[in-house]
Amino acid sequence: MILAILDDLMFTSKIKTAASQLGVPVTFARSADAARGEMQKGAPSLVILDLNSARTDPLGIVRAMKANAELASIPTVGFVSHVQIDVINAARQAGVDEVLARSAFTAQLADILRRTERGP
């Protein structure tokens, strides 16, 4: 199961559509509390984060994941506006495994979702 942590309806729709076409299960969390709750149910195979979402606290979630032995090895992919260098750097420092511009994330979405079939 992939966990997508975002509250942007456009990207939620893009991910849902791509996942449906590929037959890949994705669970969505629209807040940090919901994300923590989903991770308590079971470790996802991949976590996708909207790094621009203040509501979901993506960097706090990644820091908490990396501090938890059961969650630390879960791959993370974050997307952000390509001009927000400070957010990109902060995400890398927090431990986000792959940081992509929004356009690159959209272009690579199918491949990102397929990773769960073959591993990171």
N, C-alpha and C positions, 0 to 999 in steps of 0.2 A: 504494500500500500504506500502510495506517495501522499505526503501531507503538504498542501499548499497553504501558506499563511499569508493572506492578503485580504484587503477590503475594497479593492478596486474592481468594480463590476465588469469593466471591459476586459481586464486580464483574467478574471474569473471565467468569463464566457469563453475566451480563447483557449484556456487550459481545459475547461470542460469539453469543448468541441473536439480538440485534438485527442484528449484521453478517450473519449467515446469512440472516435474513429479507429483508435489503436486497440481498444479493448483493455485499457490500463486503468485500474482503480485509483481514483484520487479522492481524498477527503479534504475538505476545505475548513479552515479556521479563520474567523474574521476578527479575532482578538487574541491577545497573549494568553488570557485565561483559557479560552477554547483550545488553543494550541497545546498548552500544558496538559489539558484534559485528554486530548487525543493521544498525546505521547504516553500518558499513563496507561491507556488502554492497550498499547503495544507499540513497539518501536517501528517507525516507518522505514521504508527502504531508501527514501530520498525526501528531503525537505526543500521546498521552493519558497523563497521569501521575497516579498516586495520591500525593498530596502527604503522606499520612500514613505512607507506607511507608519505614521506615528501611533496609530491606534493599536497596531499589533506588536510594537516594540521588537522589531526583528533582531537588532543587535543584542538586546537583552536575552532573547530566546536562544540565540547562538551561543552566547557566553554561558548560559545555564546548561545547554546541551554539552558543550565541551568540558564542563566541570563535572558532568555525570558520566561515570564509567560505562553505563549501559547505552548512553546516547552519543558519546563522544565520537564514535567512528561512523556515524550516519552522515553520508555526503549531503552537502548543502549547496544550493544554487540560488544566488540572489540577483535580482535585476534592479536597475536604477537608471536615472537619466544620465547620459554619458557626460554631461557637463558638470556633474556634482562630484568633483574630485575628492572633496572632503568626506563625503559619504562613502565613496568607493574605498578610500584609504581606511576609514573607520571599520568598514565591513571586513576588510582583509585582516586588520588587527584583531577584530573580534573572533576571527576564525572561520569566516564564510569561505568555503572551499573554492567556489567559482563565482566571480562577480562579472555580470554581463550588462551591457547597455540594453535598454528596453528593446530596441530594434533587433539586436543580436539574439536576445532571448526569444523573441517572437519567431525569428527566422530558424532558430535551432530547436524550437519547442518539441517537435516530434522526436528528434534524436535524444533530447533530454529525458522525455518520458519513456523512451525505449530502454534507457540505461538500466532500469530495474529488472529487465528480462535477462541482461547479461552481466549485471554488476556495474559499479562505477568506473 
